[in-house]
């Protein structure tokens, strides 16, 4: 994975923005009080909340572009998490087959 696709970096930037008056859920960290990245579940929860607000027209037109950017970053982060989990599972399964 290259430097630009680092899910931890993406999550960190999302986490910072979520605490700055964003309309999505606050960016709680994996371990309370630390600056670690969001978990997959936290990112999905924020994405679901954001989608619900969009569907219910709770986001002004002025804020819509920024919220869409946040949603895109959350989706990318979740996709990257799933990719890494799949890669780890395949690696574990290939090691198990060799045993």
VMD Tcl script that builds the backbone (N, CA, C; Angstrom):
set m [mol new atoms 297]
animate dup $m
set s [atomselect $m all]
$s set {name element resname resid chain x y z} {
  {N N UNK 1 A 0.849 -1.171 0.000}
  {CA C UNK 1 A 0.000 0.000 0.000}
  {C C UNK 1 A 0.893 1.231 0.000}
  {N N UNK 2 A 0.596 2.183 -0.865}
  {CA C UNK 2 A 1.451 3.355 -0.918}
  {C C UNK 2 A 1.050 4.380 0.124}
  {N N UNK 3 A 1.860 5.386 0.268}
  {CA C UNK 3 A 1.706 6.396 1.298}
  {C C UNK 3 A 0.365 7.137 1.196}
  {N N UNK 4 A -0.118 7.406 -0.024}
  {CA C UNK 4 A -1.351 8.139 -0.231}
  {C C UNK 4 A -2.590 7.342 0.136}
  {N N UNK 5 A -2.497 6.021 0.212}
  {CA C UNK 5 A -3.647 5.191 0.518}
  {C C UNK 5 A -3.627 4.670 1.942}
  {N N UNK 6 A -2.911 5.310 2.829}
  {CA C UNK 6 A -2.792 4.867 4.210}
  {C C UNK 6 A -4.109 5.103 4.942}
  {N N UNK 7 A -4.843 4.029 5.325}
  {CA C UNK 7 A -6.119 4.218 5.994}
  {C C UNK 7 A -5.984 4.912 7.338}
  {N N UNK 8 A -4.869 4.728 8.031}
  {CA C UNK 8 A -4.689 5.414 9.310}
  {C C UNK 8 A -4.580 6.914 9.117}
  {N N UNK 9 A -3.911 7.337 8.059}
  {CA C UNK 9 A -3.788 8.755 7.772}
  {C C UNK 9 A -5.162 9.330 7.427}
  {N N UNK 10 A -5.947 8.613 6.628}
  {CA C UNK 10 A -7.279 9.060 6.266}
  {C C UNK 10 A -8.157 9.154 7.500}
  {N N UNK 11 A -8.117 8.142 8.332}
  {CA C UNK 11 A -8.938 8.133 9.537}
  {C C UNK 11 A -8.546 9.267 10.467}
  {N N UNK 12 A -7.255 9.535 10.576}
  {CA C UNK 12 A -6.799 10.616 11.436}
  {C C UNK 12 A -7.347 11.950 10.945}
  {N N UNK 13 A -7.326 12.186 9.635}
  {CA C UNK 13 A -7.850 13.440 9.116}
  {C C UNK 13 A -9.354 13.504 9.312}
  {N N UNK 14 A -10.062 12.381 9.180}
  {CA C UNK 14 A -11.495 12.349 9.424}
  {C C UNK 14 A -11.795 12.617 10.890}
  {N N UNK 15 A -10.988 12.018 11.745}
  {CA C UNK 15 A -11.187 12.176 13.170}
  {C C UNK 15 A -11.036 13.637 13.568}
  {N N UNK 16 A -10.047 14.311 13.030}
  {CA C UNK 16 A -9.836 15.722 13.334}
  {C C UNK 16 A -11.001 16.570 12.896}
  {N N UNK 17 A -11.529 16.300 11.701}
  {CA C UNK 17 A -12.634 17.076 11.187}
  {C C UNK 17 A -13.920 16.796 11.936}
  {N N UNK 18 A -14.122 15.563 12.367}
  {CA C UNK 18 A -15.354 15.213 13.054}
  {C C UNK 18 A -15.493 15.989 14.353}
  {N N UNK 19 A -14.402 16.355 14.973}
  {CA C UNK 19 A -14.444 17.105 16.219}
  {C C UNK 19 A -14.516 18.603 16.013}
  {N N UNK 20 A -14.531 19.069 14.775}
  {CA C UNK 20 A -14.514 20.503 14.500}
  {C C UNK 20 A -15.861 20.990 13.993}
  {N N UNK 21 A -16.924 20.672 14.716}
  {CA C UNK 21 A -18.228 21.177 14.356}
  {C C UNK 21 A -18.872 20.455 13.184}
  {N N UNK 22 A -18.372 19.330 12.824}
  {CA C UNK 22 A -18.958 18.558 11.740}
  {C C UNK 22 A -20.319 18.038 12.164}
  {N N UNK 23 A -21.192 17.806 11.195}
  {CA C UNK 23 A -22.518 17.300 11.521}
  {C C UNK 23 A -22.535 15.801 11.706}
  {N N UNK 24 A -21.400 15.128 11.439}
  {CA C UNK 24 A -21.359 13.691 11.679}
  {C C UNK 24 A -20.882 13.435 13.093}
  {N N UNK 25 A -21.015 12.212 13.519}
  {CA C UNK 25 A -20.667 11.844 14.892}
  {C C UNK 25 A -19.230 12.218 15.211}
  {N N UNK 26 A -18.992 12.560 16.459}
  {CA C UNK 26 A -17.650 12.939 16.894}
  {C C UNK 26 A -16.646 11.842 16.657}
  {N N UNK 27 A -15.406 12.232 16.424}
  {CA C UNK 27 A -14.367 11.267 16.077}
  {C C UNK 27 A -13.739 10.635 17.283}
  {N N UNK 28 A -14.433 9.699 17.890}
  {CA C UNK 28 A -13.825 9.008 19.018}
  {C C UNK 28 A -12.749 8.075 18.517}
  {N N UNK 29 A -11.752 7.863 19.323}
  {CA C UNK 29 A -10.620 7.051 18.888}
  {C C UNK 29 A -10.766 5.622 19.365}
  {N N UNK 30 A -9.910 4.760 18.831}
  {CA C UNK 30 A -9.931 3.340 19.175}
  {C C UNK 30 A -9.712 3.171 20.672}
  {N N UNK 31 A -8.733 3.846 21.220}
  {CA C UNK 31 A -8.476 3.818 22.652}
  {C C UNK 31 A -8.719 5.217 23.194}
  {N N UNK 32 A -9.569 5.322 24.200}
  {CA C UNK 32 A -9.920 6.642 24.700}
  {C C UNK 32 A -8.677 7.409 25.111}
  {N N UNK 33 A -8.676 8.698 24.723}
  {CA C UNK 33 A -7.575 9.555 25.094}
  {C C UNK 33 A -6.375 9.455 24.174}
  {N N UNK 34 A -6.385 8.546 23.205}
  {CA C UNK 34 A -5.252 8.439 22.300}
  {C C UNK 34 A -5.614 9.060 20.965}
  {N N UNK 35 A -4.632 9.237 20.112}
  {CA C UNK 35 A -4.876 9.827 18.806}
  {C C UNK 35 A -4.858 8.755 17.725}
  {N N UNK 36 A -5.155 7.497 18.105}
  {CA C UNK 36 A -5.170 6.419 17.120}
  {C C UNK 36 A -6.355 6.594 16.181}
  {N N UNK 37 A -6.367 5.822 15.115}
  {CA C UNK 37 A -7.368 5.981 14.074}
  {C C UNK 37 A -8.719 5.408 14.482}
  {N N UNK 38 A -9.718 5.758 13.692}
  {CA C UNK 38 A -11.052 5.199 13.863}
  {C C UNK 38 A -11.035 3.703 13.608}
  {N N UNK 39 A -11.942 3.002 14.224}
  {CA C UNK 39 A -12.131 1.610 13.870}
  {C C UNK 39 A -13.037 1.560 12.649}
  {N N UNK 40 A -13.080 0.415 12.009}
  {CA C UNK 40 A -13.976 0.221 10.867}
  {C C UNK 40 A -15.421 0.476 11.306}
  {N N UNK 41 A -15.797 -0.061 12.458}
  {CA C UNK 41 A -17.166 0.076 12.950}
  {C C UNK 41 A -17.519 1.534 13.208}
  {N N UNK 42 A -16.596 2.301 13.776}
  {CA C UNK 42 A -16.848 3.720 14.025}
  {C C UNK 42 A -17.017 4.485 12.712}
  {N N UNK 43 A -16.181 4.173 11.741}
  {CA C UNK 43 A -16.271 4.844 10.442}
  {C C UNK 43 A -17.605 4.514 9.773}
  {N N UNK 44 A -18.031 3.244 9.841}
  {CA C UNK 44 A -19.320 2.852 9.256}
  {C C UNK 44 A -20.470 3.562 9.954}
  {N N UNK 45 A -20.384 3.671 11.269}
  {CA C UNK 45 A -21.438 4.348 12.021}
  {C C UNK 45 A -21.529 5.817 11.600}
  {N N UNK 46 A -20.388 6.470 11.446}
  {CA C UNK 46 A -20.395 7.864 11.006}
  {C C UNK 46 A -20.967 7.981 9.598}
  {N N UNK 47 A -20.619 7.059 8.739}
  {CA C UNK 47 A -21.119 7.061 7.368}
  {C C UNK 47 A -22.636 6.863 7.351}
  {N N UNK 48 A -23.132 5.938 8.156}
  {CA C UNK 48 A -24.577 5.696 8.236}
  {C C UNK 48 A -25.318 6.917 8.766}
  {N N UNK 49 A -24.754 7.571 9.776}
  {CA C UNK 49 A -25.384 8.773 10.325}
  {C C UNK 49 A -25.403 9.897 9.293}
  {N N UNK 50 A -24.320 10.035 8.575}
  {CA C UNK 50 A -24.233 11.064 7.552}
  {C C UNK 50 A -25.246 10.800 6.437}
  {N N UNK 51 A -25.352 9.548 6.012}
  {CA C UNK 51 A -26.317 9.191 4.967}
  {C C UNK 51 A -27.743 9.473 5.428}
  {N N UNK 52 A -28.049 9.151 6.666}
  {CA C UNK 52 A -29.397 9.396 7.201}
  {C C UNK 52 A -29.712 10.889 7.207}
  {N N UNK 53 A -28.747 11.711 7.604}
  {CA C UNK 53 A -28.965 13.163 7.613}
  {C C UNK 53 A -29.180 13.701 6.206}
  {N N UNK 54 A -28.441 13.135 5.244}
  {CA C UNK 54 A -28.631 13.562 3.854}
  {C C UNK 54 A -30.024 13.162 3.364}
  {N N UNK 55 A -30.432 11.933 3.666}
  {CA C UNK 55 A -31.745 11.447 3.234}
  {C C UNK 55 A -32.878 12.243 3.851}
  {N N UNK 56 A -32.695 12.740 5.052}
  {CA C UNK 56 A -33.730 13.497 5.757}
  {C C UNK 56 A -33.615 15.004 5.515}
  {N N UNK 57 A -32.744 15.382 4.575}
  {CA C UNK 57 A -32.542 16.801 4.231}
  {C C UNK 57 A -32.168 17.655 5.440}
  {N N UNK 58 A -31.353 17.102 6.333}
  {CA C UNK 58 A -30.910 17.832 7.522}
  {C C UNK 58 A -29.615 18.596 7.275}
  {N N UNK 59 A -29.081 18.509 6.066}
  {CA C UNK 59 A -27.820 19.178 5.746}
  {C C UNK 59 A -28.124 20.267 4.731}
  {N N UNK 60 A -27.661 21.464 5.038}
  {CA C UNK 60 A -27.915 22.576 4.133}
  {C C UNK 60 A -27.143 22.397 2.827}
  {N N UNK 61 A -27.615 23.041 1.807}
  {CA C UNK 61 A -26.963 22.965 0.511}
  {C C UNK 61 A -25.518 23.458 0.603}
  {N N UNK 62 A -25.285 24.466 1.427}
  {CA C UNK 62 A -23.939 25.000 1.599}
  {C C UNK 62 A -22.975 23.972 2.197}
  {N N UNK 63 A -23.472 23.100 3.061}
  {CA C UNK 63 A -22.631 22.094 3.720}
  {C C UNK 63 A -22.569 20.768 2.960}
  {N N UNK 64 A -23.434 20.609 1.981}
  {CA C UNK 64 A -23.543 19.319 1.297}
  {C C UNK 64 A -22.224 18.883 0.648}
  {N N UNK 65 A -21.524 19.772 -0.033}
  {CA C UNK 65 A -20.274 19.398 -0.710}
  {C C UNK 65 A -19.243 18.885 0.300}
  {N N UNK 66 A -19.119 19.556 1.429}
  {CA C UNK 66 A -18.148 19.113 2.447}
  {C C UNK 66 A -18.566 17.771 3.032}
  {N N UNK 67 A -19.847 17.584 3.308}
  {CA C UNK 67 A -20.321 16.305 3.847}
  {C C UNK 67 A -20.118 15.176 2.835}
  {N N UNK 68 A -20.303 15.461 1.546}
  {CA C UNK 68 A -20.051 14.450 0.518}
  {C C UNK 68 A -18.580 14.068 0.483}
  {N N UNK 69 A -17.695 15.053 0.655}
  {CA C UNK 69 A -16.253 14.748 0.713}
  {C C UNK 69 A -15.944 13.865 1.916}
  {N N UNK 70 A -16.548 14.179 3.045}
  {CA C UNK 70 A -16.343 13.354 4.242}
  {C C UNK 70 A -16.847 11.933 4.006}
  {N N UNK 71 A -18.008 11.813 3.360}
  {CA C UNK 71 A -18.555 10.486 3.073}
  {C C UNK 71 A -17.621 9.708 2.149}
  {N N UNK 72 A -17.069 10.366 1.156}
  {CA C UNK 72 A -16.125 9.699 0.247}
  {C C UNK 72 A -14.899 9.209 1.005}
  {N N UNK 73 A -14.385 10.027 1.916}
  {CA C UNK 73 A -13.210 9.624 2.688}
  {C C UNK 73 A -13.545 8.470 3.626}
  {N N UNK 74 A -14.733 8.510 4.236}
  {CA C UNK 74 A -15.146 7.405 5.096}
  {C C UNK 74 A -15.284 6.116 4.296}
  {N N UNK 75 A -15.877 6.208 3.100}
  {CA C UNK 75 A -16.021 5.016 2.255}
  {C C UNK 75 A -14.659 4.459 1.860}
  {N N UNK 76 A -13.728 5.329 1.518}
  {CA C UNK 76 A -12.383 4.891 1.141}
  {C C UNK 76 A -11.703 4.223 2.337}
  {N N UNK 77 A -11.830 4.812 3.505}
  {CA C UNK 77 A -11.233 4.238 4.704}
  {C C UNK 77 A -11.804 2.846 4.981}
  {N N UNK 78 A -13.134 2.705 4.880}
  {CA C UNK 78 A -13.770 1.405 5.117}
  {C C UNK 78 A -13.330 0.387 4.074}
  {N N UNK 79 A -13.258 0.807 2.823}
  {CA C UNK 79 A -12.802 -0.085 1.747}
  {C C UNK 79 A -11.370 -0.535 2.009}
  {N N UNK 80 A -10.507 0.390 2.439}
  {CA C UNK 80 A -9.115 0.055 2.750}
  {C C UNK 80 A -9.037 -0.919 3.924}
  {N N UNK 81 A -9.886 -0.718 4.940}
  {CA C UNK 81 A -9.911 -1.644 6.083}
  {C C UNK 81 A -10.303 -3.035 5.632}
  {N N UNK 82 A -11.324 -3.122 4.782}
  {CA C UNK 82 A -11.772 -4.422 4.285}
  {C C UNK 82 A -10.699 -5.088 3.443}
  {N N UNK 83 A -10.012 -4.303 2.625}
  {CA C UNK 83 A -8.931 -4.834 1.797}
  {C C UNK 83 A -7.832 -5.420 2.678}
  {N N UNK 84 A -7.441 -4.691 3.709}
  {CA C UNK 84 A -6.397 -5.167 4.615}
  {C C UNK 84 A -6.841 -6.418 5.363}
  {N N UNK 85 A -8.093 -6.451 5.806}
  {CA C UNK 85 A -8.599 -7.630 6.510}
  {C C UNK 85 A -8.605 -8.841 5.584}
  {N N UNK 86 A -9.037 -8.635 4.338}
  {CA C UNK 86 A -9.044 -9.737 3.373}
  {C C UNK 86 A -7.627 -10.236 3.107}
  {N N UNK 87 A -6.699 -9.302 2.966}
  {CA C UNK 87 A -5.298 -9.673 2.735}
  {C C UNK 87 A -4.746 -10.467 3.914}
  {N N UNK 88 A -5.051 -10.033 5.123}
  {CA C UNK 88 A -4.597 -10.750 6.314}
  {C C UNK 88 A -5.208 -12.140 6.403}
  {N N UNK 89 A -6.498 -12.265 6.087}
  {CA C UNK 89 A -7.156 -13.572 6.116}
  {C C UNK 89 A -6.537 -14.510 5.089}
  {N N UNK 90 A -6.308 -14.007 3.886}
  {CA C UNK 90 A -5.694 -14.846 2.848}
  {C C UNK 90 A -4.304 -15.294 3.275}
  {N N UNK 91 A -3.577 -14.400 3.901}
  {CA C UNK 91 A -2.238 -14.738 4.366}
  {C C UNK 91 A -2.305 -15.819 5.444}
  {N N UNK 92 A -3.216 -15.669 6.386}
  {CA C UNK 92 A -3.371 -16.665 7.446}
  {C C UNK 92 A -3.813 -18.008 6.884}
  {N N UNK 93 A -4.721 -17.989 5.921}
  {CA C UNK 93 A -5.196 -19.236 5.321}
  {C C UNK 93 A -4.098 -19.931 4.531}
  {N N UNK 94 A -3.261 -19.158 3.855}
  {CA C UNK 94 A -2.182 -19.783 3.101}
  {C C UNK 94 A -1.135 -20.394 4.025}
  {N N UNK 95 A -0.901 -19.788 5.168}
  {CA C UNK 95 A 0.029 -20.343 6.154}
  {C C UNK 95 A -0.574 -21.620 6.727}
  {N N UNK 96 A -1.874 -21.596 7.004}
  {CA C UNK 96 A -2.538 -22.778 7.567}
  {C C UNK 96 A -2.500 -23.946 6.584}
  {N N UNK 97 A -2.656 -23.673 5.293}
  {CA C UNK 97 A -2.634 -24.740 4.291}
  {C C UNK 97 A -1.245 -25.396 4.214}
  {N N UNK 98 A -0.211 -24.656 4.517}
  {CA C UNK 98 A 1.147 -25.189 4.464}
  {C C UNK 98 A 1.457 -26.082 5.652}
  {N N UNK 99 A 0.677 -25.949 6.700}
  {CA C UNK 99 A 0.922 -26.754 7.918}
  {C C UNK 99 A 0.508 -28.156 7.743}
}
mol reanalyze $m
mol bondsrecalc $m
mol representation Tube
mol addrep $m
